[in-house]
Amino acid sequence: MPLRKFVTSPLASLSAKLLVMTILFVMLAEVLIFAPSVARFRQTWLEGRMAAGHLAALTIEAAPDQMVTPELEGKLLGHVGAYSVDLILPDQRIYMLSSTVAPTVDQTYDLRRAMWFDMIMDAVSLLTLHDDRVIKVTGMSPKDNRAVVEVVLDEAPLRAEMFDFAERILALSVLISLITAGLVFLSLNALMVQPMRRITASMMAFRRDPEDLSATLPHTRRADEIGMAQRELIDMQSALRSALRQKERLAALGTAVTKINHDLRNILSTAALVSERLADSGDPEVRRVTPRLMRSIDRAVELCSQTLAYSRDGALPLHRADIPLAEIVEEVGAELLPEARDGVSWVNHVAKGLRVRADREQLARALVNLGRNALEAGATEVTVTAAAPVREGGRIAVTVADNGPGLAPRARENLFQPFAGSARAGGTGLGLAIAREVARAHGGDVRLIESGGQGTRFMLELPGGGG
């Protein structure tokens, strides 16, 4: 598989995406702020006109006979920017200013009863309308909250100033968005994008050459997710390098064992023939030690066979068939008992009609390894049971239990690890590794259920067969 390259297009990079998303989100926030801001500007503008109208109406009180000339009245209304002003004081006095020709009122607003949502909708409506309306606005005077002011004025000046305010808000929003997006972009680029680029480059270099130590990232003290990912990558690369070296050594070992296996088996076969002749010796001492010599030679032959079988590459060749499980268990017991010491029993509790879909020889091999491990650990009784699948074609759980002393701590730590999982002096730890390999080749597995002073139980899962 060819190595992938970094993204070269700036628009397709993570940095560009972060920049665009930041600008969009800031603009969205500004839009959400825009409507209340415009509504507040409209309310402030109207309150300013009402305050000017209040002051203009109070001039009537200082005029002789509380009457003003038409010229002064026109100047006062021009200062307010209204057609008419009505001021209602707490003592029920009313002062009025009015132009000669008062236009028809198109819309009335009462700021005393307006809610925030109503003010937002009125502001948005004003920006979207193009009619030059005349409006009447009623509300409490900003100069005296006990006085009520009513003003009649044109809406066009308000809309013009609101558009000018909106343009300023838009320009400010764009500026804030660009500054914020730039700061966020630089921060995220330094905190996330660049570290991720270094991690990705290290992964690509490791894939290209796992033994190249120059591509390994330095250790970091960052406590966030990036730092955790970098530390985990460093540990993973170290573990993979060790595993690759071990795999190379095992491959070399398998090649060497394959080459010497044939000659070694011939040598052991010759030693076995000589040992059988020693059994006919007239020397009682020779006849006494001959069985021990034969067992040692058999164990050496078995060790060579297991090592050779495990060192083969590729999946196990399976010849599946529906076979009676009880029959296989009986054959395994018949094979193991002659090798065991006196007083050892093999108990077969598998139902006669139970069948499995498996390779007969490989399944027997897995059960032999589980049983032999139990007997060599000191067990005097090995019991094999099987639970039928709940549904047709389901898995069968085969349990191999013994009454031995249980697994040693060293064996527990390296369970199923070849050349490391044996608690017995001279053992290879291949028995459980081969049993698991056989089970997984069938689509099942081998698991340790429990191990203690009362014994050890392993479960072998297998695919069910026909009835």
N, C-alpha and C positions, 0 to 999 in steps of 0.2 A: 504494500500500500504506500503510495507516495506521501511525502510529508507535506502538510498544509503550510501555507505561508500566511504572514500577518496581512490583515486588511490594509490595502494601500490607498483606497479612496478616502479622503478626509470626511466626506459626507456620510460614509458608511461606518465610520469609527465610533466607538463608544463615547469618546469625548464630544464629538459633534452631536450625538443624540442627547447627551446630558445638557449641552448648551441650548439646543432647541427646546427641550422639555422645560428647562428652567425659565426661558423667556416666555413660553406659553403659559406656564403656571403663574408667573408674576403678572402677566397681562390679565389673566383670568381674575386674579385677586384685585387688580386695579379696576376691572369692570364691575366687580361686586361692590367696590367702594365708590365708584363713579356716581351711581344713581342716588345714594344718600347724600353725597357731597353736593350734587346739583340741586336736590330738594332743599338742602340747608341754605344754599346760596339764594334760591328763590325766596325762601321765608325771610332771610335777612334783608334782602332788597325791599320786600314789601313792608317789613317793619321799619326800615329807614324812611320810606315814604309816609308811613303813618306817624312816625315821630316828627317829621318835617311838617305834616299837616296839623299836628297838635300845636306846635309852636306858632304856626301861621294863624290858626283860629284864635289863639290867646291874644293876638294883637287887637282883636275886636274889643276886648275888655278895656284896653287903654284908649281907645278912640272916643271922641266926644259923642255922647249919646249912643255909644256902642255901635256906631255906624262908620263904615269906611267908604271912601270914594271908589267908584268903579275902576279908576286907574290903579289904586293901591291893591284893590282886590285882585285885579288881573296879574299884578306883579307877584303877589303872594302865591296865587295858584300856579304861576309859571315857575316859581322857585320850588314848589312841591312837585310839579309835573303832573298835576291832576286837573280834572274838570270841576270837581266840587269836593269840599271837605266838610264833614259834620263832626263836631266834638260834643259829646254828652258827658258832662261832669257829674260827680257824685251827688251834688245838690240839685240835680235835674235841670241845671242851666244848659242851654244848647247854643253853641256858636256855629254859624254856618257861613261858608264861603262858596260862591257858585259863579260860574261863568255865565255870560248872557245866553248862550245857546248850549244846553246840556244834551249830549248825544244819548242814544238809546243804549242801555246796558245789555251786553250779550251774555255775560256770565257773572255769577255772584259767588264769592268765597267768604266763609266765616272761619277765621283762624282760631277762634275760641273752641270750636268743635272738631277741628281737623286732627286726624290721627296720622302717625308717621307713614303708614302705608298710603293714605290718601294724598299726603304731600308728595310722596315719590311718584305716584301715578299722575298727579297734576303737573309735576315738573317734566316728566317724560312726554306727556301729552302736549305740553307747550312747545317742546323741541321738535315734535313731529308735525305740528299744525303750521299752516302758512297764512292763516287768516289774521288780519289786523283787528282783533277784537277789543271792545271796551269792557272793562271789568269793574266790578264793585267789590271792595275788600273791606271786611269788618273785623275788628279785633281790639284787644286791649292795647292801650297806648304804652309804648316802651318807656315814656317819660313818667307815667303815673298809671299803675296797674288798676286804679279805681276808675279811670276814664276810658270811655269807648270812642274809637275813632272809625269813621266810615269815609273812604276815599273812592272816587270814581276816576279811573285813569285808562290810558292806552296800554295794551299789553306788548306792543311792538318794541319799546325800549328795553323792557325786561327780557324779551326773547333775544334781542341782540347782545345784551350783556351776558346772558346765559351761554350763548354760543361762544362768545369770547372766553368765558371761564372754562367751557368744555375743551376748547382748543389748548388752553394752558394746561389743563389737567392731563390731556392726551400727551402733550409733549413731555410733561414731567413724568408720566407713567412710562413712556418709552425710554426716557433717560434712566429712570430707576430700574427698569427691567434689564437694560443693557449692563448697567453697573453691577446689579445683583447677579445676573447670569454670568458675567465675567468673573466675579469673585467666587461664585459657586463652582464654575468650571475649573478655575485654577486650583481650588481646594480639593475638589473631587479628583482632578487629574493627578495631583500630588499624593493624595491619600489612597486612591483606589486604582485608577487606570494604570499608572506607571508600575505600581507593585504587581498588578495582574499581568502586565506585559512581561515583567521579569520572571514571574512564575511560569507563564506560558512558554517563554523562551527556554527556561530550564527544563520543562517537560519535553519540549521538542528536541533539545540537545541530548537529553537522556535517552529518548527513543532512538535517536540516530546512533549514539554510542554510549551504552550504559556504563562503560568503564572510564569515561572521560570525567574526571573529578573536577575539572575546571568549570564545568557547567553547574555544579552544585551551589545552591544559594547559601549565603552566610546566615548564621543563626540570628534571629530577631527577638527583641523584647516586647514587640507589640502585643497587647492583650486583646485586641479585637479579632474579628473573624478573619481578616487578611493575615494577621500574624499567626493565627492558629492554622490556617491553610498552608502557610509557608513552612511552619514547623512540621506539620503532618507530611508535607511533600518531601522534606529532607529525610524524615524517618522512613518514609516509604521507599525512597530511592536507596537508602542504606540497606534496608531489609531486602529489597529486590536484588541489589548487587550481591549480597551474601547468598541469597537463594540461587542466583545464576552461577556463582562460583561452586556452590555445593552440587548443583545440577551437572556442571561440567565434570566435577570429580566423580559423581555417580556414573555419568556416562562413560568416563574412562574406566571406572571400576567394572561396569557391565561389559565393556569390550574385552577387558583383560580376563574376566571370569569366563566369558564365552569361549575365549581361545584356549584357556587351560582346563576347562571343565571336562572335556572328553578324556584328556590324559589323566587328570586327577581321579576320575571315576574308574578308569582302568586300573590305576594303582590301588585304589581302595577295594576294587573287586578282587584283585590278587591277594590283598591282605585278608579279605574275608574268607577266601578259599583256604588260605594257610591256617587261619584261626579255626575253621571247622575241623581241620585235621588235628589241631591241638586238643580238640574235645575228646579224641580217642587215645590221648596220651595215657601212659601208665602212671604218670606222676599225679597224685591227688591235688597237689597245689596248682599244677597247670590246668587241670580240669576245673578247679574252683574259680580261677581268674578268667578262664576263656569266655564265659557268658558276658562278663563285664567288658572284655575286649570287643566282643561282637556288637554289643550295644553302642560302644563308642564309635566303632566304624560305621554303624547304621546312622548314628547322629551326624557324622561327618558327611555321609552321602546325602542325607536329607538337607543339611546346611548348603551344600553345593547346589542341590536342585532348587531350593527356595531362592537362593541368591541369583541364580541364573534366570529363574522365572520372573523375579521382580525387576531385574535389570533390562528386560526386553522393552523396547519402545512400542508405543501404539496401544490401541484398545485390545482387550482380551478377545480372542476369537470365540464366539459363543455358538453352540448348536442347540437351540432351544427346542424343548419338547414338553408335553404334559407328562410329568413323572410323579409317582407316589412318594410323598415326602417321608412317610414312616419307613419305607423300604430303604431309602438313602440313609436315614438316621441309624437303622439297624446295621447297615454295611459299615458305616463309620465306627460304630461301637465295636464291631468284630475286628476292625483293623487296629484300633487303639488298645484294646484290652490285652492282647498278647505282649504289647510293649510295656505295659504298666506293671507295677509291683503287685504282690498278692493282696487280696482284700479290697480291691478297687471294683466298683460297680458302675455300669452304664445303664441308665434308666430311660426308656423310650416311652413317652406319654403322648405321642403324636397319633391322632386318629387315623385308622387304616384307610379311610376313603378320601383323605385330604390330599390334593394334588397341587403341584406348583408348575409354573411355566418357566423352566430354567434349563441350563446346561448341566447335565448329570455329573460330569467329571469335575467341573468347576465348583458346583455346589458342594459336592463331597469334599473337595479340597478346602473350602472355607470352613466347613464343619469340623474337619480333621484339625485344622489349625486352632479353632476355638477350643475343641476338646483337649488337644495335646497341651495347650497353654494351661488349662485348668489342672490337668494331671501333674504336669511338671511343677506347678505352684504348690503341690501338696494336697490336693483334693482327693478324697477317697470315694466320692460319689458325684457323678455328673448326670443331671436330669435335663432332658430336652422336651419341651412342650411347644405347642403351636396353637395360635388362635386363628380360627377360620375367618375369612373376610366377611364384613357385614353385607356387602353387595357383591354381585357376580362380577368377576374381574378385578376386585379390590385387592389390597395387599394382605399378605399373610405374615404375622409376627411370630417368628421362631425364637424362643427363649432358651438359652444355654446357661444353666445355673449349676453351681458347684458348692460344696461345703468346705472349701479351702479357707486359708487364713486371710484372704482379701489381698488386694493389690498394694504393693509398697508405694510410698509417696513418690519415689523416682519414676515408677512405672505410670502413675497417674499423671504426672507432669508431662510425660512424653508419649502419652497414649496414641497409638496408631502411627507413631513416627518410626520409620525404618532405621535400624542401627542405633536407636536411642531409647526405645520403649521397653526394653527387657529389664526385668528386675533380677534375672538369674545370671549367675556368673557364666560367661561364655555365650550367652544368648545374643541373638541379633535383633530381636524386636520385629522380625519380619512376619511373624504369624498373624498378628492383628492387622498389620498393614496389607497383607495379601487378602485376608478375609474381607476387609473393607473394599479393596479394589474389586474383588469378585462381586460383592453385593452391589456396588455402584454401577458396574458393568451391566447388571441385570435391571437397573433402575431403582434399586433399593438402597439400603445403608446398614451399617452396624453401629450400635450405640451402647455405651455402658449405662446400665440401669442403676445398679448399686454395687458397692463393694465394701465389705467390713469384716468383722470377726465372725459373722455367721455365713460368709461366703460371698461369691461374686455372681452377678447376672449380666449377661450380654443379650441384646435383642438384635436379631437379624431379620430385616424386612425384605420380603420377596414378592414378586407379582403372583397373584393367584392363577390357578389353572382351571381346566374343565372339571365337571363333576365326576 
